[in-house]
Amino acid sequence: MDAVAAARVRTMKQSALIETYEQFPLEITHASGSRLFARDGRTYWDFYGGHAVALLGHSHPAVASAIAEQASRLAFYSNALPIEIRDRAADRLCAFAGAGLERVFFCNSGAEANENALKLALQQTGRRRIAAIEGGWHGRTLLCLSATTDAKLTNPLDGLLIDSVRLRANTLEDVSKIDASCAAVIVEPIASIAGIIEMQPAFLAALRKRCDEVGAYLIYDEIQTGVGRLGRPYVAGAHGTHPDLATSAKSLANGLPIGALLMNAKVAAKVKRGDLGSTFGGGPIVCAALLAVLDTIEREDLLMQATRLGEALHRLAGVGPVRGVRGRGGLIGLELACPAKTLQHALLESGFVTGTSAIPNVMRLMPPINMPLAAVDEFAAALQRLTGLAEGSAK
Ligand SMILES: Cc1ncc(COP(=O)(O)O)c(C=O)c1O
């Protein structure tokens, strides 16, 4: 039995945990930076980042000490009381985001941020329909699923999801499908699970223009593209296109559960007391972690590092089974000459954890943005050794 199979056997022990995830066949005991350490003594480079969460690498010392310090001072109190660190986190996040996103509501996950964004749009416009991009992924709550393309999740809920219209990504002629019946259009600036499909500036600008014409809200789902992963704080504001609302989660507290709904002054002005709420949202520990993340991005010049990492990953085009590379910074799609699942398994045996996507031959990489470039060199060497996979697929 090889090491991967042995690790699989160990992780398959029965527990009360419901088996709803397809898991990697390895059991990790700890992680540091971009390295994962398995129970059997093997180490792995983490090109998956715990699904785009470990932005600064695992167990970053600045985040770990901020969490520990806040936990011993004030671990939690709800939004019934003002807490200085929550206000500081809100101010800091809005200043980091820019793009006219002046106010923020904190919640606990990406789906909750998107659910609240869509709910506010429906509530404030009085409309009952939304628009979304074909192939997009926004989460598992009912409004999020109404905007998500995944038949195996949405079909069983037929009749419960709200009316929605789909636009093909980067298809200008579809923009007119957003009409005065739509409360909002929600878009991932890079559709990640769909296979790293980047929305072109002209498409985003056309969405903005159309939303203004028909009185709909433009919502950016920046749950994967945000917090510096692409080498800029958020896509919001790029090329002069400003959304009304932007959602953030995943990397924002580098591993603690958090969601943030950022909004412009126009939307914020219509939010009444009681419209939004969450017991745990904006708790002091996650706010301390968020502040440590933003401090670290600034102190360690991580936007620049994300850009350099993206450039290094783009140089993988033509290496082994990689035919092309898409995406930016730490959100990358490798176009392969073989199925991504086949390469994923082979890379795992070589010590690299990677992701797949909705496109069978596109592999997704969402590593920490401060991953050492030496790891990319090692990854390239492993890909080179796996050239045979492409040849096998061609036969
Ligand atoms: C783009 C995007 N939006 C929303 C979500 C949902 O986030 P969460 O799993 O934190 O609810 C995800 C999760 O993968 C995502 O990738």
The ligand as a MOL file (V3000), in Angstrom:
LIG
                    3D

  0  0  0     0  0            999 V3000
M  V30 BEGIN CTAB
M  V30 COUNTS 16 16 0 0 0
M  V30 BEGIN ATOM
M  V30 1 C -17.1600 32.9590 -5.0730 0
M  V30 2 C -17.7830 32.3530 -3.8460 0
M  V30 3 N -18.8730 32.9290 -3.3050 0
M  V30 4 C -19.4540 32.4260 -2.1980 0
M  V30 5 C -18.9720 31.3010 -1.5800 0
M  V30 6 C -19.6370 30.7660 -0.3420 0
M  V30 7 O -18.7980 31.0010 0.7480 0
M  V30 8 P -18.9950 30.1510 2.1120 0
M  V30 9 O -18.5790 28.7630 1.8260 0
M  V30 10 O -18.0710 30.8620 3.1010 0
M  V30 11 O -20.4160 30.2750 2.4890 0
M  V30 12 C -17.8560 30.6470 -2.1210 0
M  V30 13 C -17.3380 29.4030 -1.4990 0
M  V30 14 O -16.5690 28.6650 -2.0740 0
M  V30 15 C -17.2420 31.1950 -3.2690 0
M  V30 16 O -16.1650 30.6180 -3.8230 0
M  V30 END ATOM
M  V30 BEGIN BOND
M  V30 1 1 1 2
M  V30 2 1 2 3
M  V30 3 2 2 15
M  V30 4 2 3 4
M  V30 5 1 4 5
M  V30 6 1 5 6
M  V30 7 2 5 12
M  V30 8 1 6 7
M  V30 9 1 7 8
M  V30 10 2 8 9
M  V30 11 1 8 10
M  V30 12 1 8 11
M  V30 13 1 12 13
M  V30 14 1 12 15
M  V30 15 2 13 14
M  V30 16 1 15 16
M  V30 END BOND
M  V30 END CTAB
M  END
